[in-house]
Amino acid sequence: MVLTGDIEQINKLLIPYRTGTCRIAYFSQTFRRLALILESKGLEEVIYLTGAGCEHIKGPFSFSAKSLVVKRDPENNSTIISDESAGFELITIGGVALVKGRREQFSGSLEDLILDKSDFNVNV
């Protein structure tokens, strides 16, 4: 299992999933914490891309992850998950983390991570 909050590493890990799909998997009741799941045919592992302190979201709930990227916006002290080809954008002020592994490895623990923790600024 891989867990990282490093944006450069996150973007490298997203590349093989650009032939797959991305959809909203989990969200808190207030939508302040949200997780996207990325899946791609031929890849055994899935990626959960989580955002904390979500401020803004626009676009579809499920889309082809053709151009999904994560970037920092230092001017607004935020992190942006976006896919221009899908018209998707998620802006967070609490950071972004990526968790990659086989689906059975998560067994509910991911939901705990999304809904119970307040900070996704991790560097593992």
Backbone torsions as a table, in degrees:
resi	resn	phi	psi	omega
1	MET	NA	142.1	179.0
2	VAL	-116.9	134.7	175.1
3	LEU	-133.5	123.0	180.0
4	THR	-149.9	151.1	172.7
5	GLY	-117.0	3.9	179.8
6	ASP	-76.9	117.3	-172.8
7	ILE	-62.5	-39.7	178.8
8	GLU	-61.9	-45.0	178.9
9	GLN	-66.5	-40.2	178.3
10	ILE	-57.4	-48.7	-177.9
11	ASN	-63.2	-35.3	175.8
12	LYS	-65.9	-41.0	-179.3
13	LEU	-69.8	-24.9	-179.9
14	LEU	-74.9	-25.3	-172.4
15	ILE	-51.9	-50.5	-178.3
16	PRO	-64.9	-15.5	-176.9
17	TYR	-93.0	0.7	-179.1
18	ARG	-70.5	-9.6	173.9
19	THR	-94.1	0.8	-175.9
20	GLY	-108.5	-156.9	-177.8
21	THR	-117.4	156.5	177.0
22	CYS	-130.9	137.3	177.2
23	ARG	-150.4	159.7	176.1
24	ILE	-71.5	126.2	-176.6
25	ALA	-106.4	-44.5	-178.4
26	TYR	-139.0	151.7	172.4
27	PHE	-156.7	150.3	176.3
28	SER	-78.0	166.1	-176.7
29	GLN	-58.6	-31.2	-179.1
30	THR	-97.0	1.9	-177.2
31	PHE	64.3	13.8	178.4
32	ARG	-75.8	-23.0	174.4
33	ARG	-123.2	133.0	-173.4
34	LEU	-148.0	144.6	176.6
35	ALA	-127.7	135.8	173.3
36	LEU	-103.4	144.4	173.2
37	ILE	-112.1	135.0	175.9
38	LEU	-115.1	131.1	178.4
39	GLU	-134.0	147.0	177.9
40	SER	-144.0	136.9	179.1
41	LYS	-57.0	138.8	178.4
42	GLY	87.7	-9.8	177.6
43	LEU	-107.1	126.3	-178.1
44	GLU	-74.5	-28.9	-176.3
45	GLU	-94.0	153.3	174.7
46	VAL	-112.2	161.5	175.3
47	ILE	-118.8	133.1	168.0
48	TYR	-108.2	124.3	177.6
49	LEU	-110.2	115.3	-172.1
50	THR	-110.8	144.9	176.7
51	GLY	-125.6	140.1	177.9
52	ALA	-119.1	146.4	-178.1
53	GLY	65.5	42.1	-177.9
54	CYS	-64.3	129.7	-177.2
55	GLU	-109.0	-29.5	-172.0
56	HIS	-153.5	137.1	174.2
57	ILE	-141.5	139.4	173.4
58	LYS	-146.9	151.3	176.6
59	GLY	114.0	-174.6	-176.4
60	PRO	-75.1	158.7	177.1
61	PHE	-77.8	-22.2	-179.8
62	SER	-143.5	136.7	-176.9
63	PHE	-160.2	164.4	173.8
64	SER	-74.6	130.6	-172.6
65	ALA	-87.5	42.7	-173.0
66	LYS	-58.8	-37.1	-175.4
67	SER	-135.1	34.7	-178.1
68	LEU	-68.1	127.1	178.7
69	VAL	-141.7	159.9	174.8
70	VAL	-121.1	135.7	178.4
71	LYS	-145.9	154.0	176.2
72	ARG	-90.6	145.9	172.3
73	ASP	-119.7	87.8	-174.8
74	PRO	-63.1	-27.5	-179.8
75	GLU	-62.6	-38.6	-179.5
76	ASN	-105.3	6.4	-179.4
77	ASN	51.0	50.1	-177.6
78	SER	-136.8	170.3	175.2
79	THR	-122.4	139.6	-176.3
80	ILE	-121.7	127.8	170.4
81	ILE	-104.8	121.8	-176.7
82	SER	-144.8	155.7	171.6
83	ASP	-139.7	100.5	-175.6
84	GLU	-60.9	-38.2	-177.5
85	SER	-66.0	-25.6	178.9
86	ALA	-97.8	-10.3	-176.6
87	GLY	72.3	30.1	-177.7
88	PHE	-104.7	139.6	175.7
89	GLU	-152.0	131.5	175.1
90	LEU	-128.6	123.7	179.7
91	ILE	-111.7	128.1	-179.9
92	THR	-123.4	150.2	173.4
93	ILE	-108.9	-6.1	-178.9
94	GLY	-103.5	-0.7	176.7
95	GLY	102.5	175.6	-176.6
96	VAL	-133.0	143.5	174.0
97	ALA	-135.9	149.5	177.4
98	LEU	-116.7	133.9	174.0
99	VAL	-124.1	125.4	-178.2
100	LYS	-124.7	132.8	178.4
101	GLY	178.4	179.5	175.1
102	ARG	-71.8	142.9	-175.7
103	ARG	-52.1	-41.1	-177.4
104	GLU	-68.0	-16.2	178.1
105	GLN	-69.8	-23.4	-174.3
106	PHE	-82.0	-40.6	174.7
107	SER	32.4	52.9	176.1
108	GLY	88.0	-20.3	-177.7
109	SER	-66.4	-28.8	178.8
110	LEU	-66.3	-40.9	177.8
111	GLU	-60.0	-38.9	175.8
112	ASP	-62.0	-41.4	179.1
113	LEU	-61.4	-44.6	-176.6
114	ILE	-70.7	-45.2	-169.7
115	LEU	-91.9	-22.0	-172.8
116	ASP	-108.4	-19.5	-177.5
117	LYS	-96.2	148.8	-177.4
118	SER	-101.9	-8.6	-174.3
119	ASP	-139.1	120.9	178.3
120	PHE	-102.7	12.6	178.2
121	ASN	-77.8	86.2	-177.7
122	VAL	-120.7	152.5	174.6
123	ASN	-140.0	93.7	-178.6
124	VAL	-115.2	NA	NA
